[in-house]
Amino acid sequence: MLTIDPKNIKTGEFHSHMLSAIAPRPIAFASTIDKDGHPNLSPYSFFNAFGSKPPILIFSPARRVRDNTIKHTLENIYETKEVVINVVNYPMVHQMSLSSTEYPKGVDEFLKSGFTPLASEKVRPFRVKESPVQFECKVLQVIETGQEGGAGNLIICEILLMHINEAVLNDQHKIDPNKIDLVARMGGDFYCRASGNALFEVAKPLTTLGIGVDRIPERIRFSKILSGNDLGRLGNVEQLPHEDDVREMAQRDFMKELYAKFGNDAENFESKLQELAKALIDKNDVQTAWKVLLCSSR
């Protein structure tokens, strides 16, 4: 394993390793305005939500590594204490990237990148019309984490208004992940697209108490066929299937066929059961997978 002490490596090199490992990162497309009314638009991937009551967003325009200067976004925030954070989706990602060009102060990135400014309702910075969701925010605090190149400036914002393009909502009036089609930053020049086959669901163990991986029999827990994700799903059930259900499963035709072919070879029979269980888990049928797995003890 490669072990790196940040103190013994160039900041830029460590920065590259860190951002390649901590990904994907959501993008805060921050719109600000200076005290003279000049707009600025720039993306930041040191960004996340940090609470919902009060509704808080945080992002960080880091000091430039090459010359230790600060970004225009940060200068404007010190002057006005306001920002609009626009989310970035796939249809606008290349324009967003163009806006990150370090134009001189006073140059309007809305014009340079071809975005449409929308007047905000509670703050002075403009919203980006093309963004599917826009947050009007007041800045509560800026925490400077250092004075050297690469140091972050943690901006803590309170959401005053949230604007959602209704085109990204589903029939339940919730944001549809495929319709909003968000993108996120990876390392280097790479991004990822959070839609289509990239999306998957994981049931949250909030309302139930899963049995845990430690309760899974060793012959299953130390399987060479079932992955850690498979074991996590098996361990997320509240209880194991009832013996009657397992007996019923053992009497099904396909189970009898398996036993007839491999019943005299316990190791091979166990492998076939685990392969079948894995296929069922992939189809989100964890309960049936458990019944199949427990048939090997019969």
Secondary structure, DSSP 8 states (H G I E B T S, - for coil): -----GGGS-HHHHHHHHHHHS--B--EEEEEE-TTS-EEEEEESSEEEEEETTEEEEE-----TTT----HHHHHHHHH-EEEEE--BGGGHHHHHHHTS---TT--HHHHHT--EE--SSSSS-EETTSSEEEEEEEEEEEE--SSTT--EEEEEEEEEEEE-GGGB-TTSSB-HHHH-EEEE-STT-EEEESGGG------TTSS----GGGS-HHHHT-SSS-HHHHHHHTTSSS---HHHHHHHHTSHHHHHHHHHHTT-HHHHHHHHHHHHHHHHHTT-HHHHHHHHHGGG-
